[in-house]
């Protein structure tokens, strides 16, 4: 969602030694510049549901209960060769395309 709403600029690296307790990795300081885009609630809801399966492949995630009324998404992902990609590796363009195909369905209890 950061990629959709902001342009990001890398500023600098902060080494792990600057923190106590020391983490396993270095950190980055980023500047976020807000883009002039309208809020996209459909994309937000789609990404929220999809990223509950972020380590799965897109194909496996789209077979989950959250997407049981969205069979066209799985068909599209297979056609485009996206079904084997991990959810976390999808580009913002791919997420936008997939969310645009989503049919509004009632929430599950």
Secondary structure in CASP SS format (residue, H / E / C, confidence):
PFRMAT SS
TARGET T0000
AUTHOR 0000-0000-0000
METHOD secondary structure of the structure
MODEL  1
X C 1.00
X H 1.00
X H 1.00
X H 1.00
X H 1.00
X E 1.00
X E 1.00
X E 1.00
X E 1.00
X E 1.00
X E 1.00
X E 1.00
X E 1.00
X E 1.00
X C 1.00
X H 1.00
X H 1.00
X H 1.00
X C 1.00
X C 1.00
X C 1.00
X C 1.00
X C 1.00
X C 1.00
X C 1.00
X C 1.00
X E 1.00
X E 1.00
X E 1.00
X E 1.00
X E 1.00
X E 1.00
X E 1.00
X E 1.00
X C 1.00
X C 1.00
X C 1.00
X C 1.00
X C 1.00
X C 1.00
X H 1.00
X H 1.00
X H 1.00
X H 1.00
X H 1.00
X H 1.00
X H 1.00
X H 1.00
X H 1.00
X H 1.00
X H 1.00
X H 1.00
X H 1.00
X C 1.00
X C 1.00
X C 1.00
X E 1.00
X H 1.00
X H 1.00
X H 1.00
X H 1.00
X H 1.00
X C 1.00
X C 1.00
X H 1.00
X H 1.00
X H 1.00
X C 1.00
X C 1.00
X C 1.00
X H 1.00
X H 1.00
X H 1.00
X H 1.00
X H 1.00
X H 1.00
X H 1.00
X H 1.00
X H 1.00
X H 1.00
X C 1.00
X C 1.00
X C 1.00
X C 1.00
X C 1.00
X E 1.00
X H 1.00
X H 1.00
X H 1.00
X C 1.00
X C 1.00
X H 1.00
X H 1.00
X H 1.00
X H 1.00
X H 1.00
X H 1.00
X H 1.00
X H 1.00
X H 1.00
X H 1.00
X C 1.00
X C 1.00
X C 1.00
X C 1.00
X C 1.00
X C 1.00
X C 1.00
X C 1.00
END
